[in-house]
Amino acid sequence: MSNTPHTLHEEFPGEIDKIHALKTTDAHFARLLQEYDAANDAVHRAETRVDVVSSEHESELRKKRSRLKDDIARALRA
C-alpha cells in the first residue's frame, strides 16, 4: 500500500541493513516483519476508512502493531 505511515524503514531508519540481514537468516524475525507489515497495513486501512472497523478493533490493531514493533526492536538490540 503506498504512502502507508509507520513502515519499518521509518520506524528503524538506521537499522535497514541489520533488518535485511536478520530477515534472511532468522525465520522468526522474518515472520515478525511480515506480521508487522500486515498489522500496519490493517491500521492504515482502518484509519483511512478503507476498512470500516469499530474503534475498539482499531485500537487492538494499533496495540498489536506496537507489540510487534517492540519485538522487532528487541531482536535488533540482541
Secondary structure, DSSP 8 states (H G I E B T S, - for coil): -TT-SS-HHHHSGGGHHHHHHHHHH-HHHHHHHHHHHHHHHHHHHHHTTSS---HHHHHHHHHHHHHHHHHHHHHHH-
